[in-house]
Amino acid sequence: MNRRFFLRLAAWGGAAAATNPVRAAVPSELAAPASPARRVKPFDLDELSIPDLQDRMSSGKASALSLTRKYLGRIAEIDRRGPSLNAVIELNPEAEAIAATLDRERRAAGPRGPMHGIPILLKDNIDTHDRLRTTAGSLALADSMPLRDAFIVERLRAAGAVILGKTNLSEWANFRGALSTSGWSGRGGLTRNPYALDRNPSGSSSGSGVAVAANLCAVAVGTETDGSILSPSSFNGIVGLKPTVGLVSRSGIIPIAQSQDTAGPMARSVADAAILLGVLSGADPRDPATAASTGRSHADYTPFLDPYALAGARLGVARAFFGFHRQVDSLMEAALAGLAKMGAELVDPVEVPRSPKLDAAEGEVLHYEFKAGINTYLASLGPGAPMRHLADLISFNHRNADQELHWFGQEEFLKAEAKGPLTDSAYLEAVATCRQLARVEGIDATMDRHKLDAIIAPTTGPAHLTDLAIGDHDLGGSTSPAAVAGYPSITVPMGQVLGLPVGISFFGRAWSEPRLIALAYAFERAAAARRPPRFLASIGPT
């Protein structure tokens, strides 16, 4: 989960506009004064897409094993050493053997599909029944070995993906204490933003966002309750897709809230995110929410990659999420002009509810559902697991306060532990309030009233400085409406502020992933706004 987020790009036109009306360019006055970059060698696989990697394997220029070894070398070079990004919390000792097996299978029978032999990283709250641990970044689960794979891991293995390892995260998906710092966990330490190493990577899928941005893997899987895919994707200049709750199974994923939790793709392109989503989605008997996806999910989302999707599209501009940074506003105004040139019809503004009442109801839901969900998850680890209840985690943190509670506390844990069962009237009323305000009177009403294809807003501001003393201090953003509603949202890079990436979000009604993917792909193709990280030590005066 990420804290709720509530910054000047040149005009998207000029001489190039005739052929590419939304080509972004950062004006020279916004070039960031910067301290020298950490030296990072050119990497053979930099910015390569899943299709690029498949072409190399099909032609014999590469193999799953050679790709795996190159990514492992990249991790050793710049994650463990060099800039020391600290995005990867644990490597899979079986990765090379798995890749070699997949190569033999390719030679004998051909590839299973687009993910065959593709190296991938998983957030360390996703269960794997192998030699990797699943800990949510907490020392309380430092030796936890789940009894089976998460459903999405079963699907990834069946698709032929090579699991390189697990990524660091904001501990307990940033649902432990006040004044927390995104990207920090007791087990994994602090993850750094590759665009400026003193900047925050956001969270809670911090390591996944950094790993994709820095080309430590082809793609990664993150999870979100409110902003945990979208925000680190925006901060790290990549594409992040938060699906409709129920499109992707949560079984075997350490939970926060059944009403809002979902896993989703994090990638350098919309096309790669679409490929990965097709593998992740599908009904799972262990997660009843996925029953609603029957007939609504797709095994392949790539047919929806339409470069002309913006022509005639009606997009609602959620102005309530502007105004927190003038340069982000300038980026969005440039984006709006570019979208209009691409043929989109802008409905400006549209209302998307933001209210203290909705915020309070969301908080109530999360505390109730976390207690119920984490107790169920801990029980699934088997009778020998040392942590059986949320109360055990709280006690562990007290006993190990020097390691776990040095930087911030566990106020969210304590609030959750004080809650009763999910039959409490306070919980039921809060759930009803969230659904009414976020769905019925929120996204659904706005889209129906204006006949919209999607709603758009800046995803976040640029990355703030990491400060373990006072915690996160984000400026604003738009992740909450879709999160509380359980609806889909996708963020795409739209430009940079002083060298720090900023994304634009497209969100809409339930099960609208195909349309959102099409719109985001068209925007991405026209804007071409992703810039690889430069691994600066910092930006600003030195």
C-alpha positions in Angstrom: 0.0 0.0 0.0 1.2 3.5 -0.7 0.3 6.7 1.1 -2.4 8.7 -0.7 -1.1 11.1 -3.2 -3.3 14.5 -3.5 5.2 18.4 -11.0 7.0 21.8 -17.0 7.1 20.0 -20.2 7.4 21.9 -23.6 4.4 22.0 -25.8 3.7 18.6 -27.5 3.9 19.9 -31.0 6.1 22.2 -33.0 7.6 20.9 -36.2 7.3 17.3 -35.1 3.6 17.5 -34.3 2.5 16.9 -37.8 3.7 13.3 -37.7 3.8 12.7 -33.9 1.5 15.2 -32.1 2.4 14.0 -28.6 6.2 13.8 -28.7 7.4 15.0 -25.3 10.5 17.1 -24.8 11.8 18.5 -21.5 12.7 22.2 -21.9 16.3 23.2 -21.2 15.4 25.4 -18.3 14.2 22.2 -16.5 17.4 20.4 -16.9 18.3 19.3 -13.4 21.6 20.4 -11.9 23.0 17.0 -10.9 25.8 15.4 -9.0 27.8 13.0 -11.1 26.2 9.7 -12.0 27.4 6.5 -10.6 29.3 4.7 -13.4 27.1 2.0 -14.8 28.3 0.0 -17.8 26.1 -0.4 -20.9 24.1 -3.5 -20.7 23.4 -5.8 -23.6 19.7 -6.2 -22.6 19.0 -2.6 -21.8 15.4 -1.7 -22.6 14.7 -4.9 -24.5 11.0 -6.0 -24.6 9.6 -9.5 -24.2 9.2 -9.8 -28.0 12.8 -8.6 -28.4 14.0 -11.3 -26.0 11.9 -13.9 -27.7 13.3 -12.9 -31.1 16.8 -13.4 -29.7 16.0 -16.9 -28.4 14.1 -17.9 -31.6 17.1 -16.9 -33.7 19.6 -18.7 -31.5 21.4 -15.4 -30.5 20.3 -16.0 -26.9 18.8 -18.7 -24.7 16.8 -18.6 -21.5 20.0 -19.6 -19.7 22.1 -16.8 -21.3 19.4 -14.2 -20.5 19.1 -15.4 -17.0 22.9 -15.2 -16.5 23.0 -11.7 -17.9 20.3 -10.4 -15.6 21.9 -12.1 -12.7 25.2 -10.4 -13.6 23.4 -7.1 -13.9 21.9 -7.5 -10.4 25.3 -8.4 -9.0 26.9 -5.3 -10.7 24.5 -2.5 -9.9 22.0 -3.8 -7.3 24.5 -5.5 -5.0 27.4 -3.2 -5.9 27.9 0.0 -8.0 24.9 2.2 -7.3 23.7 -0.4 -4.8 20.0 -0.1 -5.7 19.1 -2.8 -3.2 16.0 -3.8 -5.2 16.4 -7.5 -5.0 15.9 -9.1 -1.6 16.8 -12.7 -2.5 18.0 -14.5 -5.6 16.6 -17.9 -6.8 19.4 -20.5 -6.6 17.5 -22.6 -9.1 17.1 -19.9 -11.7 19.8 -21.2 -14.0 18.7 -24.8 -13.8 15.1 -23.8 -14.6 16.3 -21.8 -17.6 18.4 -24.7 -18.9 15.4 -27.0 -18.7 13.3 -24.5 -20.6 15.9 -24.3 -23.3 15.9 -28.0 -23.8 12.1 -27.9 -24.0 12.2 -25.1 -26.6 14.6 -27.1 -28.7 12.4 -30.2 -28.5 8.9 -28.8 -28.8 9.1 -25.0 -29.3 8.1 -22.3 -26.8 5.1 -22.6 -24.6 4.1 -19.0 -25.3 5.4 -15.4 -25.0 6.8 -15.8 -21.5 8.8 -18.9 -22.2 12.3 -18.4 -20.9 11.7 -14.8 -19.8 13.4 -13.8 -16.5 11.0 -12.2 -14.0 11.2 -10.9 -10.5 8.4 -11.2 -7.8 7.6 -9.0 -4.9 8.5 -10.6 -1.6 4.9 -11.0 -0.5 4.1 -13.6 -3.2 4.4 -17.2 -2.1 6.8 -19.5 -3.9 7.2 -23.1 -2.8 10.9 -23.5 -3.6 14.1 -22.4 -2.0 13.0 -18.8 -1.8 11.4 -17.3 1.3 8.3 -15.2 1.4 8.5 -12.5 4.2 6.8 -9.2 3.3 10.2 -7.8 4.2 9.7 -8.7 7.9 12.3 -10.4 10.1 9.3 -12.1 11.7 9.0 -14.3 8.6 12.7 -14.5 7.8 12.6 -18.3 7.5 9.1 -18.6 6.1 8.8 -21.2 3.4 5.2 -21.4 2.1 3.6 -24.8 1.6 2.7 -24.1 -2.0 3.0 -21.6 -4.8 0.7 -18.6 -5.1 -1.8 -19.2 -7.9 -0.1 -16.6 -10.1 3.2 -18.3 -9.5 1.7 -21.6 -10.7 0.6 -19.7 -13.8 4.0 -18.1 -14.4 5.8 -21.4 -14.1 3.3 -23.0 -16.5 3.9 -20.2 -19.0 7.7 -20.9 -18.8 8.8 -17.8 -16.9 12.2 -17.9 -15.1 11.8 -16.6 -11.6 15.0 -14.8 -10.8 14.2 -14.0 -7.2 12.2 -11.7 -5.0 12.2 -7.9 -4.7 12.4 -5.8 -1.7 9.3 -3.9 -0.6 8.0 -1.4 1.9 7.6 -3.8 4.9 4.2 -5.4 5.2 3.3 -3.6 2.0 3.5 -0.3 3.9 0.8 -1.2 6.3 2.6 -1.4 9.7 3.2 2.0 11.2 3.0 5.8 10.9 5.9 7.9 9.5 7.0 4.9 7.4 9.6 5.2 4.6 8.6 3.5 1.4 11.2 1.1 0.1 12.5 0.1 3.6 12.0 -3.3 5.2 13.6 -4.9 8.2 14.8 -7.8 6.2 15.8 -6.0 3.0 17.0 -2.6 4.1 16.4 0.5 1.9 15.8 0.4 -1.9 17.0 3.4 -3.9 15.5 5.3 -6.8 17.8 4.7 -9.9 17.0 8.2 -11.3 18.6 9.8 -8.2 19.9 7.6 -5.5 18.9 9.9 -2.6 15.3 9.9 -3.9 12.6 7.5 -2.8 11.4 4.7 -5.0 7.9 4.8 -3.6 6.0 1.7 -2.6 5.1 -0.7 -1.6 6.3 -2.5 -4.7 9.5 -0.5 -4.5 11.9 -3.2 -5.5 9.8 -4.4 -8.4 9.6 -0.8 -9.8 13.3 -0.2 -9.4 14.3 -3.6 -10.9 12.2 -3.0 -14.0 13.4 0.6 -14.5 17.1 -0.4 -14.1 16.8 -3.4 -16.4 17.4 -6.0 -13.7 14.7 -8.2 -15.2 12.4 -8.2 -18.2 9.2 -7.6 -16.2 8.2 -7.9 -12.5 5.1 -8.5 -10.5 3.9 -6.1 -7.9 0.8 -5.9 -5.6 -1.4 -3.0 -4.8 -4.0 -2.1 -2.1 -3.9 1.7 -2.8 -1.0 3.0 -5.0 1.5 0.2 -4.5 1.9 -0.6 -8.2 0.9 2.7 -9.7 3.1 5.0 -7.5 6.4 3.1 -7.7 5.8 2.8 -11.5 5.3 6.5 -11.8 8.4 7.3 -9.6 10.5 4.9 -11.6 9.4 5.8 -15.1 7.7 2.5 -16.0 4.3 1.2 -16.8 2.2 -0.2 -14.0 -1.2 -1.9 -14.3 -3.5 -2.4 -11.4 -6.2 -4.8 -12.5 -9.8 -5.0 -11.4 -10.0 -6.8 -8.0 -10.8 -10.4 -9.0 -9.1 -10.5 -12.4 -5.9 -11.8 -10.8 -5.9 -14.3 -7.9 -4.7 -13.2 -4.5 -4.3 -16.8 -3.1 -0.8 -17.2 -1.7 -0.2 -13.4 -1.5 0.3 -11.9 1.9 -2.8 -9.7 2.3 -3.8 -6.3 3.5 -7.5 -6.0 2.3 -9.7 -8.4 0.4 -11.7 -5.5 -0.9 -8.7 -3.8 -2.6 -5.8 -6.2 -2.9 -4.5 -7.3 -6.3 -1.3 -8.3 -8.0 -0.4 -6.8 -11.4 2.3 -6.2 -14.0 5.2 -3.8 -13.8 7.0 -3.3 -17.1 8.9 -0.9 -19.4 6.1 -0.9 -22.0 2.4 -1.3 -22.2 2.9 -4.2 -24.5 5.0 -6.1 -22.0 2.4 -5.3 -19.3 -0.3 -6.7 -21.5 1.6 -9.9 -22.1 2.2 -10.5 -18.4 -1.4 -9.7 -17.5 -2.6 -12.5 -19.8 -0.5 -14.9 -17.8 -1.5 -13.6 -14.4 -5.3 -13.4 -15.0 -7.7 -16.3 -14.5 -10.2 -17.8 -12.1 -8.9 -19.6 -9.0 -11.1 -21.6 -6.7 -8.9 -20.5 -3.8 -9.9 -16.9 -4.4 -13.7 -16.5 -4.6 -13.4 -13.0 -6.0 -12.0 -14.4 -9.2 -15.2 -16.1 -10.1 -16.5 -12.7 -11.3 -13.8 -12.7 -13.9 -15.2 -15.6 -15.8 -16.0 -14.4 -19.3 -14.4 -11.1 -18.6 -10.7 -12.1 -18.5 -8.5 -12.7 -21.5 -5.6 -15.2 -21.9 -4.0 -12.7 -24.3 -4.3 -8.9 -24.0 -2.0 -8.0 -26.9 -4.9 -7.8 -29.4 -6.0 -4.7 -27.6 -2.7 -2.8 -28.3 -4.2 -0.2 -30.7 -2.0 2.8 -31.7 -5.1 4.6 -32.9 -7.3 4.0 -29.8 -7.3 7.7 -28.8 -9.2 8.7 -32.0 -12.7 9.4 -30.8 -12.1 8.3 -27.2 -13.9 10.3 -24.6 -11.6 11.0 -21.7 -12.7 12.7 -18.4 -10.1 15.1 -16.9 -10.1 14.7 -13.1 -8.9 18.2 -12.2 -9.3 17.4 -8.5 -6.0 15.6 -8.7 -4.1 18.6 -10.2 -2.6 21.5 -8.4 -0.1 19.9 -6.1 3.0 20.8 -8.2 3.1 23.4 -11.0 5.5 21.4 -13.2 3.3 18.3 -13.0 0.3 20.5 -14.0 2.4 21.7 -17.0 3.1 18.1 -17.9 -0.6 17.3 -17.7 -1.6 20.4 -19.8 0.8 19.3 -22.5 -0.5 15.8 -22.3 -4.1 17.0 -22.7 -3.1 19.1 -25.8 -1.4 16.0 -27.2 -4.3 13.7 -26.5 -6.7 16.2 -28.3 -4.3 16.2 -31.3 -4.5 12.5 -31.4 -8.3 12.7 -31.7 -9.4 12.3 -28.1 -12.5 14.2 -26.9 -11.7 15.7 -23.5 -14.5 16.2 -21.0 -12.9 18.8 -18.7 -13.4 18.7 -15.8 -15.2 15.7 -14.4 -15.8 15.0 -10.8 -14.2 12.0 -9.0 -15.2 12.1 -5.3 -12.5 12.9 -2.7 -13.8 13.3 0.8 -12.7 12.7 4.4 -15.7 10.4 4.7 -14.4 8.1 2.0 -10.9 8.2 3.5 -12.1 7.3 6.9 -14.2 4.4 5.6 -11.2 3.1 3.6 -9.1 3.1 6.7 -11.7 1.3 8.7 -12.0 -1.4 6.0 -8.3 -1.9 5.7 -7.8 -2.4 9.5 -10.6 -4.9 9.8 -9.6 -6.8 6.7 -5.9 -6.8 7.5 -6.5 -8.5 10.8 -8.8 -11.2 9.3 -6.6 -11.7 6.2 -3.2 -11.9 8.0 -4.5 -14.3 10.6 -5.8 -16.6 7.8 -2.5 -16.3 5.8 -0.3 -17.1 8.9 -2.5 -20.2 9.6 -1.9 -21.4 6.0 1.9 -21.7 6.7 1.3 -24.8 8.7 1.4 -25.8 12.4 5.2 -25.4 12.7 5.2 -21.7 11.7 6.3 -19.5 14.6 3.9 -16.6 13.7 0.2 -17.7 14.0 -1.6 -14.4 14.6 -1.3 -10.7 14.1 -0.7 -10.5 17.9 2.4 -12.7 17.4 3.8 -10.2 14.8 3.2 -7.3 17.2 5.0 -9.2 20.0 7.9 -10.1 17.7 8.4 -6.4 16.7 8.4 -5.4 20.4 11.1 -8.0 21.2 13.1 -7.0 18.2 12.5 -3.2 18.3 16.1 -2.3 17.6 15.9 -4.0 14.2 12.2 -3.5 13.3 11.0 -0.4 15.1 14.0 1.8 14.9 12.7 4.0 12.1 9.0 3.9 12.7 6.4 2.0 14.7 3.5 -0.4 14.2 0.5 1.8 14.8 -1.4 0.2 11.9 -0.9 -3.2 13.4 -2.2 -2.1 16.7 -5.3 -0.5 15.2 -6.0 -3.6 13.2 -5.5 -5.9 16.2 -8.1 -3.9 18.1 -10.8 -4.6 15.5 -13.4 -7.3 15.8 -14.6 -9.8 13.2 -15.9 -9.0 9.6 -19.4 -9.3 10.9 -19.1 -6.1 13.0 -21.6 -3.4 11.9 -18.8 -0.8 11.8 -17.0 -2.9 9.2 -20.1 -3.6 7.1 -21.1 0.1 7.1 -17.5 1.1 6.1 -17.5 -1.4 3.2 -20.9 -0.1 2.0 -19.7 3.5 2.2 -16.6 2.7 0.1 -18.6 1.0 -2.5 -21.3 3.7 -2.7 -18.9 6.7 -2.8 -16.1 5.1 -5.0 -18.2 3.1 -7.3 -21.9 4.0 -7.5 -21.6 7.8 -6.9 -18.0 7.8 -8.0 -16.3 6.3 -11.1 -19.5 4.6 -12.4 -21.6 7.7 -12.1 -19.0 10.0 -13.7 -18.4 7.6 -16.6 -22.1 7.1 -17.2 -22.9 10.8 -17.0 -20.3 11.8 -19.5 -20.2 8.6 -21.5 -16.5 8.2 -20.9 -14.0 5.6 -22.1 -11.6 6.5 -19.2 -10.7 9.1 -16.6 -7.2 10.6 -16.6 -5.1 12.4 -14.0 -1.4 12.7 -13.0 -0.4 9.5 -11.2 1.9 11.1 -8.7 4.4 13.9 -8.3 8.2 13.4 -8.8 10.1 11.3 -6.3 10.8 13.0 -2.9 14.0 12.7 -1.0 14.2 9.6 1.2 14.1 10.6 4.9 14.1 7.9 7.4 13.6 10.4 10.2 10.3 11.8 9.1 9.1 9.2 6.6 7.4 9.7 3.3 6.4 13.2 2.2 4.6 12.8 -1.1 2.9 15.7 -2.7 -0.2 14.3 -4.5 -1.6 11.8 -6.9 -4.7 10.0 -8.1 -4.4 6.3 -7.0 -7.2 6.1 -4.5 -10.4 6.3 -6.5 -9.7 3.1 -8.5 -8.1 1.5 -5.5 -11.1 1.9 -3.2 -13.5 1.0 -6.0 -11.5 -2.1 -6.8 -11.4 -0.9 -10.4 -8.5 -1.0 -13.0 -5.9 1.7 -13.6 -2.8 2.0 -15.7 0.1 4.5 -15.4 2.4 5.4 -18.3 5.4 7.7 -18.3 4.4 11.2 -19.5 7.6 13.1 -18.9 10.1 14.2 -16.3 10.5 17.0 -13.7 14.2 17.8 -13.3 15.1 14.4 -14.5 12.5 12.6 -12.2 9.8 10.6 -14.0 6.1 11.4 -13.7 3.2 9.2 -15.0 -0.3 9.8 -16.3 -3.0 7.4 -15.2 -6.0 6.1 -17.2 -8.7 4.5 -15.0 -12.2 3.4 -15.4 -15.0 1.0 -14.6 -14.6 -2.7 -13.6 -13.2 -5.1 -16.2 -12.2 -2.3 -18.6 -8.6 -3.4 -18.9 -8.8 -4.0 -22.7 -9.9 -0.4 -23.2 -7.4 1.1 -20.8 -4.6 -0.9 -22.3 -5.5 0.4 -25.8 -5.6 4.0 -24.7 -2.4 3.8 -22.7 -0.6 2.1 -25.6 -1.7 4.8 -28.0 -0.5 7.5 -25.6 2.8 5.7 -25.0 3.5 5.2 -28.7 2.9 8.9 -29.4 4.5 10.4 -26.3 7.6 8.1 -26.1 8.3 9.6 -22.7 10.2 6.8 -21.0 13.9 7.7 -20.4 16.2 5.1 -18.8 17.7 6.0 -15.4 21.1 7.8 -15.2 21.9 6.6 -11.6 22.6 10.1 -10.4 23.8 10.5 -6.8 21.3 13.4 -6.4 19.7 16.3 -8.3 20.0 19.9 -7.4 23.0 22.1 -6.3 26.1 20.2 -5.3 
